[in-house]
Amino acid sequence: MLLYEDIVTGDEMFSDAFPVKLVDDIVYEVDCSMITVKPGADVDIGANPSAEEQEEALEEGTTQVNNVVFSFRLQSTSFDKKSYLGYLKTYMKTVKAKLPADRVEAFEKGAAAYAKKLVANFKDYEFYVGENMNPDGMVALLNYREDGVTPYFTFWKDGLKETKL
């Protein structure tokens, strides 16, 4: 299994236990889902409950959570467009400084193109940081597929370090 950690903070962001897709050699898209968590019980990462199980899922004390957010203790944060662009500029400089020389050009080109897509659809994203809530680290972006109900995260590829478990 591969674990992906933020190269700035060391926070665990996701693992390959979730469906992962590399997009444009610049970001990973990680599919996630909503799960039901009962206090003191094991985490249910299964598929959609049947109609009979729906009632049980709503029993007192249970909560619906995003499985990636829950598993890696990601913390919700917020940005307006201006503050996000300021953060992104600083973050990209930090990542670029940690890259091998042969990756810098591809990173700059790919990150600039992908950042334009993000800004164009800024209102569609929710923002999450790692468990330590370090403002210098990666901000993961939560969005929904075309169906409007399937959540997925976007993580900057070059801001992550793969660790084999």
C-alpha positions in Angstrom: 0.0 0.0 0.0 1.2 3.5 -0.8 0.7 6.4 1.6 0.9 10.0 0.3 2.3 12.6 2.6 2.5 16.4 2.3 6.2 17.2 1.6 5.9 20.5 3.5 4.1 19.3 6.7 4.5 15.5 6.7 0.7 15.2 7.1 -0.8 12.0 5.7 -3.2 13.1 2.9 -4.5 9.9 1.4 -3.5 6.3 0.4 -3.9 4.1 -2.6 -6.6 2.2 -0.7 -8.9 4.8 -2.4 -9.4 5.0 -6.2 -6.6 7.3 -7.4 -6.2 8.8 -10.9 -3.3 11.0 -12.1 -4.6 13.9 -14.2 -2.3 15.8 -16.6 0.8 14.6 -14.6 0.1 17.4 -12.2 -2.7 16.4 -9.8 -4.1 13.2 -8.3 -7.9 12.9 -8.1 -9.0 10.6 -5.3 -12.5 9.3 -5.3 -14.2 9.3 -1.9 -17.7 8.7 -0.5 -19.8 9.4 2.5 -19.8 6.8 5.2 -21.7 6.3 8.5 -19.7 6.5 11.7 -21.0 5.2 15.0 -19.2 6.3 18.2 -17.1 3.4 19.4 -17.8 1.2 16.3 -15.7 0.3 13.4 -15.7 2.6 10.4 -18.2 1.5 7.7 -16.4 2.1 4.4 -18.8 -0.1 2.5 -21.1 0.7 -0.5 -24.4 2.4 -0.3 -26.8 1.0 2.3 -30.0 -0.6 1.2 -33.3 1.0 2.0 -33.7 -1.2 5.0 -30.2 -0.2 6.3 -31.0 3.5 5.7 -33.0 3.7 8.9 -30.3 2.1 10.9 -27.7 4.6 9.5 -29.7 7.4 10.9 -29.8 6.1 14.5 -28.9 8.5 17.3 -25.2 9.2 17.6 -24.2 8.3 14.1 -22.8 10.8 11.7 -22.2 10.9 7.9 -18.6 11.8 7.1 -16.3 11.8 4.0 -14.2 8.7 4.2 -10.9 10.4 3.1 -11.5 13.3 5.5 -12.3 10.9 8.3 -9.4 8.4 7.6 -6.7 11.1 7.3 -8.2 13.6 9.8 -8.2 16.4 7.2 -9.5 19.7 8.6 -11.9 22.0 6.8 -10.7 25.5 6.0 -12.0 28.3 3.8 -10.6 30.8 1.3 -12.0 33.6 -0.9 -10.5 33.7 -4.4 -7.9 36.4 -3.6 -6.6 34.7 -0.5 -6.4 31.3 -2.2 -4.4 32.8 -5.1 -2.0 34.3 -2.6 -1.7 31.0 -0.8 -1.2 29.1 -4.1 1.6 31.4 -5.3 3.5 30.9 -2.1 2.8 27.1 -2.0 4.0 26.6 -5.6 7.3 28.4 -4.8 7.8 26.1 -1.8 7.1 23.0 -3.8 9.3 24.1 -6.7 12.2 24.6 -4.4 11.9 20.9 -3.3 11.7 19.5 -6.8 14.6 17.8 -8.7 15.8 20.1 -11.5 14.4 17.9 -14.3 10.9 18.2 -12.9 10.7 22.0 -12.4 9.7 23.0 -16.0 7.0 20.4 -16.3 5.7 21.4 -12.8 5.6 25.1 -13.6 3.8 24.6 -16.9 1.3 22.0 -15.6 0.6 23.8 -12.3 -0.1 27.1 -14.1 -2.6 25.4 -16.5 -4.3 23.5 -13.8 -4.5 26.6 -11.5 -6.4 28.4 -14.3 -9.0 25.6 -14.2 -9.3 25.8 -10.5 -9.8 29.6 -10.5 -12.4 29.3 -13.3 -14.4 26.9 -11.1 -13.4 28.3 -7.7 -17.0 28.4 -6.2 -17.3 24.6 -6.7 -14.5 23.7 -4.3 -14.3 23.0 -0.6 -10.8 23.3 1.1 -9.1 20.9 3.5 -5.7 21.0 5.1 -3.8 18.2 6.9 -4.3 17.1 10.5 -1.7 19.6 11.8 -3.5 22.5 10.2 -0.2 24.0 9.0 -1.1 27.0 6.8 2.1 26.4 4.7 1.1 22.9 3.7 -1.0 21.5 0.9 -4.7 22.5 0.7 -6.7 19.6 -0.8 -9.6 20.5 -2.9 -13.0 18.7 -2.6 -15.4 18.8 -5.6 -18.2 16.6 -7.0 -18.3 14.7 -10.2 -20.7 15.6 -13.0 -23.5 13.7 -11.3 -23.4 16.2 -8.4 -23.2 13.6 -5.7 -19.9 11.7 -6.1 -17.2 13.5 -4.1 -13.5 13.6 -5.1 -10.4 15.3 -3.8 -7.7 17.0 -5.9 -4.1 16.9 -4.5 -1.0 18.4 -6.2 1.2 15.5 -7.3 4.5 17.3 -6.7 3.5 18.4 -3.2 3.3 14.7 -2.1 5.8 12.1 -1.1 4.9 8.4 -1.6 5.7 6.1 1.3 5.4 2.3 0.9 3.8 0.6 3.9 
